[in-house]
């Protein structure tokens, strides 16, 4: 399980496409503190 402790990491839009980025890390409950990821997530905005 990866999670983010940041409220807001960043967002951008271009030609009705949005991309959100966040820093993810492992959960201490599962001894995954060393897992790290910068994960961009893309969304398509339909109007």
CHARMM internal coordinates of N, CA and C (Angstrom, degrees):
IC EDIT
DIST 1 N 1 CA 1.4410
DIST 1 CA 1 C 1.5237
ANGL 1 N 1 CA 1 C 108.21
DIST 1 C 2 N 1.3230
ANGL 1 CA 1 C 2 N 116.64
DIHE 1 N 1 CA 1 C 2 N 128.34
DIST 2 N 2 CA 1.4565
ANGL 1 C 2 N 2 CA 121.95
DIHE 1 CA 1 C 2 N 2 CA 173.88
DIST 2 CA 2 C 1.5149
ANGL 2 N 2 CA 2 C 108.17
DIHE 1 C 2 N 2 CA 2 C -111.90
DIST 2 C 3 N 1.3359
ANGL 2 CA 2 C 3 N 116.65
DIHE 2 N 2 CA 2 C 3 N 143.29
DIST 3 N 3 CA 1.4547
ANGL 2 C 3 N 3 CA 120.68
DIHE 2 CA 2 C 3 N 3 CA 179.88
DIST 3 CA 3 C 1.5119
ANGL 3 N 3 CA 3 C 109.89
DIHE 2 C 3 N 3 CA 3 C -141.58
DIST 3 C 4 N 1.3222
ANGL 3 CA 3 C 4 N 115.64
DIHE 3 N 3 CA 3 C 4 N 166.02
DIST 4 N 4 CA 1.4575
ANGL 3 C 4 N 4 CA 121.86
DIHE 3 CA 3 C 4 N 4 CA 178.61
DIST 4 CA 4 C 1.5156
ANGL 4 N 4 CA 4 C 108.54
DIHE 3 C 4 N 4 CA 4 C -120.87
DIST 4 C 5 N 1.3257
ANGL 4 CA 4 C 5 N 116.71
DIHE 4 N 4 CA 4 C 5 N 137.94
DIST 5 N 5 CA 1.4605
ANGL 4 C 5 N 5 CA 121.11
DIHE 4 CA 4 C 5 N 5 CA 176.70
DIST 5 CA 5 C 1.5244
ANGL 5 N 5 CA 5 C 110.94
DIHE 4 C 5 N 5 CA 5 C -104.77
DIST 5 C 6 N 1.3200
ANGL 5 CA 5 C 6 N 117.17
DIHE 5 N 5 CA 5 C 6 N 7.45
DIST 6 N 6 CA 1.4539
ANGL 5 C 6 N 6 CA 121.34
DIHE 5 CA 5 C 6 N 6 CA 179.22
DIST 6 CA 6 C 1.5208
ANGL 6 N 6 CA 6 C 109.66
DIHE 5 C 6 N 6 CA 6 C -93.36
DIST 6 C 7 N 1.3306
ANGL 6 CA 6 C 7 N 116.30
DIHE 6 N 6 CA 6 C 7 N 138.50
DIST 7 N 7 CA 1.4596
ANGL 6 C 7 N 7 CA 120.11
DIHE 6 CA 6 C 7 N 7 CA 179.17
DIST 7 CA 7 C 1.5240
ANGL 7 N 7 CA 7 C 111.35
DIHE 6 C 7 N 7 CA 7 C -68.81
DIST 7 C 8 N 1.3079
ANGL 7 CA 7 C 8 N 115.99
DIHE 7 N 7 CA 7 C 8 N -46.31
DIST 8 N 8 CA 1.4601
ANGL 7 C 8 N 8 CA 120.86
DIHE 7 CA 7 C 8 N 8 CA -177.21
DIST 8 CA 8 C 1.5086
ANGL 8 N 8 CA 8 C 107.47
DIHE 7 C 8 N 8 CA 8 C -145.64
DIST 8 C 9 N 1.3026
ANGL 8 CA 8 C 9 N 116.76
DIHE 8 N 8 CA 8 C 9 N 130.10
DIST 9 N 9 CA 1.4522
ANGL 8 C 9 N 9 CA 120.12
DIHE 8 CA 8 C 9 N 9 CA -175.37
DIST 9 CA 9 C 1.5162
ANGL 9 N 9 CA 9 C 113.19
DIHE 8 C 9 N 9 CA 9 C -108.51
DIST 9 C 10 N 1.2974
ANGL 9 CA 9 C 10 N 117.86
DIHE 9 N 9 CA 9 C 10 N -36.46
DIST 10 N 10 CA 1.4512
ANGL 9 C 10 N 10 CA 120.52
DIHE 9 CA 9 C 10 N 10 CA 178.69
DIST 10 CA 10 C 1.5149
ANGL 10 N 10 CA 10 C 111.33
DIHE 9 C 10 N 10 CA 10 C 154.94
DIST 10 C 11 N 1.3260
ANGL 10 CA 10 C 11 N 115.23
DIHE 10 N 10 CA 10 C 11 N 151.51
DIST 11 N 11 CA 1.4577
ANGL 10 C 11 N 11 CA 119.85
DIHE 10 CA 10 C 11 N 11 CA 178.69
DIST 11 CA 11 C 1.5186
ANGL 11 N 11 CA 11 C 108.81
DIHE 10 C 11 N 11 CA 11 C -150.58
DIST 11 C 12 N 1.3193
ANGL 11 CA 11 C 12 N 115.40
DIHE 11 N 11 CA 11 C 12 N 154.56
DIST 12 N 12 CA 1.4516
ANGL 11 C 12 N 12 CA 121.37
DIHE 11 CA 11 C 12 N 12 CA 179.85
DIST 12 CA 12 C 1.5212
ANGL 12 N 12 CA 12 C 108.29
DIHE 11 C 12 N 12 CA 12 C -149.93
DIST 12 C 13 N 1.3275
ANGL 12 CA 12 C 13 N 117.13
DIHE 12 N 12 CA 12 C 13 N 149.07
DIST 13 N 13 CA 1.4609
ANGL 12 C 13 N 13 CA 120.70
DIHE 12 CA 12 C 13 N 13 CA 175.59
DIST 13 CA 13 C 1.5201
ANGL 13 N 13 CA 13 C 109.36
DIHE 12 C 13 N 13 CA 13 C -127.76
DIST 13 C 14 N 1.3304
ANGL 13 CA 13 C 14 N 115.67
DIHE 13 N 13 CA 13 C 14 N 146.71
DIST 14 N 14 CA 1.4582
ANGL 13 C 14 N 14 CA 122.46
DIHE 13 CA 13 C 14 N 14 CA 177.22
DIST 14 CA 14 C 1.5207
ANGL 14 N 14 CA 14 C 107.81
DIHE 13 C 14 N 14 CA 14 C -155.34
DIST 14 C 15 N 1.3194
ANGL 14 CA 14 C 15 N 116.64
DIHE 14 N 14 CA 14 C 15 N 121.26
DIST 15 N 15 CA 1.4697
ANGL 14 C 15 N 15 CA 121.98
DIHE 14 CA 14 C 15 N 15 CA 179.19
DIST 15 CA 15 C 1.5292
ANGL 15 N 15 CA 15 C 112.29
DIHE 14 C 15 N 15 CA 15 C 53.17
DIST 15 C 16 N 1.3193
ANGL 15 CA 15 C 16 N 117.04
DIHE 15 N 15 CA 15 C 16 N 47.78
DIST 16 N 16 CA 1.4681
ANGL 15 C 16 N 16 CA 123.85
DIHE 15 CA 15 C 16 N 16 CA 179.68
DIST 16 CA 16 C 1.5216
ANGL 16 N 16 CA 16 C 114.04
DIHE 15 C 16 N 16 CA 16 C 64.64
DIST 16 C 17 N 1.3190
ANGL 16 CA 16 C 17 N 118.74
DIHE 16 N 16 CA 16 C 17 N 16.42
DIST 17 N 17 CA 1.4627
ANGL 16 C 17 N 17 CA 122.68
DIHE 16 CA 16 C 17 N 17 CA 173.04
DIST 17 CA 17 C 1.5189
ANGL 17 N 17 CA 17 C 108.15
DIHE 16 C 17 N 17 CA 17 C -110.64
DIST 17 C 18 N 1.3041
ANGL 17 CA 17 C 18 N 116.42
DIHE 17 N 17 CA 17 C 18 N 136.84
DIST 18 N 18 CA 1.4620
ANGL 17 C 18 N 18 CA 121.15
DIHE 17 CA 17 C 18 N 18 CA 179.68
DIST 18 CA 18 C 1.5124
ANGL 18 N 18 CA 18 C 110.11
DIHE 17 C 18 N 18 CA 18 C -115.22
DIST 18 C 19 N 1.3243
ANGL 18 CA 18 C 19 N 116.11
DIHE 18 N 18 CA 18 C 19 N 146.64
DIST 19 N 19 CA 1.4542
ANGL 18 C 19 N 19 CA 120.80
DIHE 18 CA 18 C 19 N 19 CA 175.39
DIST 19 CA 19 C 1.5207
ANGL 19 N 19 CA 19 C 108.26
DIHE 18 C 19 N 19 CA 19 C -133.33
DIST 19 C 20 N 1.3184
ANGL 19 CA 19 C 20 N 115.90
DIHE 19 N 19 CA 19 C 20 N 130.19
DIST 20 N 20 CA 1.4488
ANGL 19 C 20 N 20 CA 122.69
DIHE 19 CA 19 C 20 N 20 CA 177.34
DIST 20 CA 20 C 1.5165
ANGL 20 N 20 CA 20 C 107.95
DIHE 19 C 20 N 20 CA 20 C -115.47
DIST 20 C 21 N 1.3185
ANGL 20 CA 20 C 21 N 116.62
DIHE 20 N 20 CA 20 C 21 N 139.98
DIST 21 N 21 CA 1.4648
ANGL 20 C 21 N 21 CA 120.15
DIHE 20 CA 20 C 21 N 21 CA -179.45
DIST 21 CA 21 C 1.5177
ANGL 21 N 21 CA 21 C 109.11
DIHE 20 C 21 N 21 CA 21 C -126.72
DIST 21 C 22 N 1.3132
ANGL 21 CA 21 C 22 N 115.97
DIHE 21 N 21 CA 21 C 22 N 143.06
DIST 22 N 22 CA 1.4590
ANGL 21 C 22 N 22 CA 120.18
DIHE 21 CA 21 C 22 N 22 CA 178.66
DIST 22 CA 22 C 1.5193
ANGL 22 N 22 CA 22 C 109.59
DIHE 21 C 22 N 22 CA 22 C -148.28
DIST 22 C 23 N 1.3149
ANGL 22 CA 22 C 23 N 115.74
DIHE 22 N 22 CA 22 C 23 N 153.23
DIST 23 N 23 CA 1.4565
ANGL 22 C 23 N 23 CA 120.78
DIHE 22 CA 22 C 23 N 23 CA 174.63
DIST 23 CA 23 C 1.5202
ANGL 23 N 23 CA 23 C 108.04
DIHE 22 C 23 N 23 CA 23 C -91.51
DIST 23 C 24 N 1.3162
ANGL 23 CA 23 C 24 N 115.90
DIHE 23 N 23 CA 23 C 24 N 126.78
DIST 24 N 24 CA 1.4632
ANGL 23 C 24 N 24 CA 121.29
DIHE 23 CA 23 C 24 N 24 CA -178.78
DIST 24 CA 24 C 1.5215
ANGL 24 N 24 CA 24 C 109.90
DIHE 23 C 24 N 24 CA 24 C -111.98
DIST 24 C 25 N 1.3142
ANGL 24 CA 24 C 25 N 115.95
DIHE 24 N 24 CA 24 C 25 N 150.73
DIST 25 N 25 CA 1.4653
ANGL 24 C 25 N 25 CA 120.40
DIHE 24 CA 24 C 25 N 25 CA 175.94
DIST 25 CA 25 C 1.5167
ANGL 25 N 25 CA 25 C 109.20
DIHE 24 C 25 N 25 CA 25 C -145.67
DIST 25 C 26 N 1.3261
ANGL 25 CA 25 C 26 N 115.52
DIHE 25 N 25 CA 25 C 26 N 161.59
DIST 26 N 26 CA 1.4560
ANGL 25 C 26 N 26 CA 121.40
DIHE 25 CA 25 C 26 N 26 CA -178.60
DIST 26 CA 26 C 1.5215
ANGL 26 N 26 CA 26 C 112.15
DIHE 25 C 26 N 26 CA 26 C -72.38
DIST 26 C 27 N 1.3085
ANGL 26 CA 26 C 27 N 116.40
DIHE 26 N 26 CA 26 C 27 N 159.68
DIST 27 N 27 CA 1.4614
ANGL 26 C 27 N 27 CA 123.47
DIHE 26 CA 26 C 27 N 27 CA -179.29
DIST 27 CA 27 C 1.5229
ANGL 27 N 27 CA 27 C 109.72
DIHE 26 C 27 N 27 CA 27 C -89.50
DIST 27 C 28 N 1.3247
ANGL 27 CA 27 C 28 N 116.96
DIHE 27 N 27 CA 27 C 28 N 136.19
DIST 28 N 28 CA 1.4695
ANGL 27 C 28 N 28 CA 120.94
DIHE 27 CA 27 C 28 N 28 CA -178.57
DIST 28 CA 28 C 1.5304
ANGL 28 N 28 CA 28 C 112.38
DIHE 27 C 28 N 28 CA 28 C -66.13
DIST 28 C 29 N 1.3273
ANGL 28 CA 28 C 29 N 117.76
DIHE 28 N 28 CA 28 C 29 N -26.48
DIST 29 N 29 CA 1.4632
ANGL 28 C 29 N 29 CA 121.18
DIHE 28 CA 28 C 29 N 29 CA 178.91
DIST 29 CA 29 C 1.5264
ANGL 29 N 29 CA 29 C 111.33
DIHE 28 C 29 N 29 CA 29 C -59.51
DIST 29 C 30 N 1.3294
ANGL 29 CA 29 C 30 N 116.69
DIHE 29 N 29 CA 29 C 30 N -31.78
DIST 30 N 30 CA 1.4616
ANGL 29 C 30 N 30 CA 122.02
DIHE 29 CA 29 C 30 N 30 CA -177.23
DIST 30 CA 30 C 1.5262
ANGL 30 N 30 CA 30 C 112.46
DIHE 29 C 30 N 30 CA 30 C -105.32
DIST 30 C 31 N 1.3439
ANGL 30 CA 30 C 31 N 117.89
DIHE 30 N 30 CA 30 C 31 N 16.86
DIST 31 N 31 CA 1.4655
ANGL 30 C 31 N 31 CA 124.03
DIHE 30 CA 30 C 31 N 31 CA -178.96
DIST 31 CA 31 C 1.5288
ANGL 31 N 31 CA 31 C 111.49
DIHE 30 C 31 N 31 CA 31 C 53.14
DIST 31 C 32 N 1.3161
ANGL 31 CA 31 C 32 N 116.61
DIHE 31 N 31 CA 31 C 32 N 44.97
DIST 32 N 32 CA 1.4628
ANGL 31 C 32 N 32 CA 121.44
DIHE 31 CA 31 C 32 N 32 CA -178.71
DIST 32 CA 32 C 1.5260
ANGL 32 N 32 CA 32 C 111.67
DIHE 31 C 32 N 32 CA 32 C -116.49
DIST 32 C 33 N 1.3235
ANGL 32 CA 32 C 33 N 118.54
DIHE 32 N 32 CA 32 C 33 N 25.12
DIST 33 N 33 CA 1.4512
ANGL 32 C 33 N 33 CA 120.79
DIHE 32 CA 32 C 33 N 33 CA -176.36
DIST 33 CA 33 C 1.5213
ANGL 33 N 33 CA 33 C 112.64
DIHE 32 C 33 N 33 CA 33 C -58.28
DIST 33 C 34 N 1.3333
ANGL 33 CA 33 C 34 N 117.60
DIHE 33 N 33 CA 33 C 34 N -27.53
DIST 34 N 34 CA 1.4606
ANGL 33 C 34 N 34 CA 120.23
DIHE 33 CA 33 C 34 N 34 CA -176.91
DIST 34 CA 34 C 1.5299
ANGL 34 N 34 CA 34 C 112.62
DIHE 33 C 34 N 34 CA 34 C -80.75
DIST 34 C 35 N 1.3318
ANGL 34 CA 34 C 35 N 118.68
DIHE 34 N 34 CA 34 C 35 N -11.32
DIST 35 N 35 CA 1.4639
ANGL 34 C 35 N 35 CA 120.59
DIHE 34 CA 34 C 35 N 35 CA 177.66
DIST 35 CA 35 C 1.5223
ANGL 35 N 35 CA 35 C 109.32
DIHE 34 C 35 N 35 CA 35 C -75.00
DIST 35 C 36 N 1.3147
ANGL 35 CA 35 C 36 N 116.81
DIHE 35 N 35 CA 35 C 36 N 127.25
DIST 36 N 36 CA 1.4620
ANGL 35 C 36 N 36 CA 122.46
DIHE 35 CA 35 C 36 N 36 CA 179.52
DIST 36 CA 36 C 1.5191
ANGL 36 N 36 CA 36 C 108.52
DIHE 35 C 36 N 36 CA 36 C -135.81
DIST 36 C 37 N 1.3266
ANGL 36 CA 36 C 37 N 116.41
DIHE 36 N 36 CA 36 C 37 N 147.71
DIST 37 N 37 CA 1.4629
ANGL 36 C 37 N 37 CA 120.20
DIHE 36 CA 36 C 37 N 37 CA 177.49
DIST 37 CA 37 C 1.5199
ANGL 37 N 37 CA 37 C 109.43
DIHE 36 C 37 N 37 CA 37 C -154.99
DIST 37 C 38 N 1.3010
ANGL 37 CA 37 C 38 N 115.93
DIHE 37 N 37 CA 37 C 38 N 140.58
DIST 38 N 38 CA 1.4629
ANGL 37 C 38 N 38 CA 122.11
DIHE 37 CA 37 C 38 N 38 CA 166.90
DIST 38 CA 38 C 1.5156
ANGL 38 N 38 CA 38 C 105.27
DIHE 37 C 38 N 38 CA 38 C -102.78
DIST 38 C 39 N 1.3144
ANGL 38 CA 38 C 39 N 116.14
DIHE 38 N 38 CA 38 C 39 N 111.51
DIST 39 N 39 CA 1.4580
ANGL 38 C 39 N 39 CA 120.55
DIHE 38 CA 38 C 39 N 39 CA -167.64
DIST 39 CA 39 C 1.5259
ANGL 39 N 39 CA 39 C 110.72
DIHE 38 C 39 N 39 CA 39 C -116.64
DIST 39 C 40 N 1.3439
ANGL 39 CA 39 C 40 N 118.28
DIHE 39 N 39 CA 39 C 40 N 105.69
DIST 40 N 40 CA 1.4645
ANGL 39 C 40 N 40 CA 118.76
DIHE 39 CA 39 C 40 N 40 CA 172.64
DIST 40 CA 40 C 1.5258
ANGL 40 N 40 CA 40 C 109.95
DIHE 39 C 40 N 40 CA 40 C -80.29
DIST 40 C 41 N 1.3106
ANGL 40 CA 40 C 41 N 115.62
DIHE 40 N 40 CA 40 C 41 N 138.94
DIST 41 N 41 CA 1.4624
ANGL 40 C 41 N 41 CA 121.59
DIHE 40 CA 40 C 41 N 41 CA 179.28
DIST 41 CA 41 C 1.5231
ANGL 41 N 41 CA 41 C 107.44
DIHE 40 C 41 N 41 CA 41 C -124.22
DIST 41 C 42 N 1.3011
ANGL 41 CA 41 C 42 N 118.05
DIHE 41 N 41 CA 41 C 42 N 124.97
DIST 42 N 42 CA 1.4644
ANGL 41 C 42 N 42 CA 122.13
DIHE 41 CA 41 C 42 N 42 CA -177.63
DIST 42 CA 42 C 1.5247
ANGL 42 N 42 CA 42 C 110.42
DIHE 41 C 42 N 42 CA 42 C -103.53
DIST 42 C 43 N 1.3150
ANGL 42 CA 42 C 43 N 115.43
DIHE 42 N 42 CA 42 C 43 N 139.65
DIST 43 N 43 CA 1.4578
ANGL 42 C 43 N 43 CA 122.25
DIHE 42 CA 42 C 43 N 43 CA 176.78
DIST 43 CA 43 C 1.5198
ANGL 43 N 43 CA 43 C 108.88
DIHE 42 C 43 N 43 CA 43 C -129.92
DIST 43 C 44 N 1.2884
ANGL 43 CA 43 C 44 N 117.25
DIHE 43 N 43 CA 43 C 44 N 149.09
DIST 44 N 44 CA 1.4540
ANGL 43 C 44 N 44 CA 122.80
DIHE 43 CA 43 C 44 N 44 CA 174.97
DIST 44 CA 44 C 1.5182
ANGL 44 N 44 CA 44 C 107.82
DIHE 43 C 44 N 44 CA 44 C -104.66
DIST 44 C 45 N 1.3204
ANGL 44 CA 44 C 45 N 116.62
DIHE 44 N 44 CA 44 C 45 N 125.42
DIST 45 N 45 CA 1.4631
ANGL 44 C 45 N 45 CA 120.95
DIHE 44 CA 44 C 45 N 45 CA 178.72
DIST 45 CA 45 C 1.5213
ANGL 45 N 45 CA 45 C 108.20
DIHE 44 C 45 N 45 CA 45 C -93.61
DIST 45 C 46 N 1.3180
ANGL 45 CA 45 C 46 N 116.48
DIHE 45 N 45 CA 45 C 46 N 122.72
DIST 46 N 46 CA 1.4615
ANGL 45 C 46 N 46 CA 121.68
DIHE 45 CA 45 C 46 N 46 CA 179.19
DIST 46 CA 46 C 1.5198
ANGL 46 N 46 CA 46 C 107.84
DIHE 45 C 46 N 46 CA 46 C -109.99
DIST 46 C 47 N 1.3110
ANGL 46 CA 46 C 47 N 115.42
DIHE 46 N 46 CA 46 C 47 N 121.22
DIST 47 N 47 CA 1.4675
ANGL 46 C 47 N 47 CA 119.90
DIHE 46 CA 46 C 47 N 47 CA -178.84
DIST 47 CA 47 C 1.5010
ANGL 47 N 47 CA 47 C 111.08
DIHE 46 C 47 N 47 CA 47 C -107.48
END
COOR INIT
IC SEED 1 N 1 CA 1 C
IC BUILD
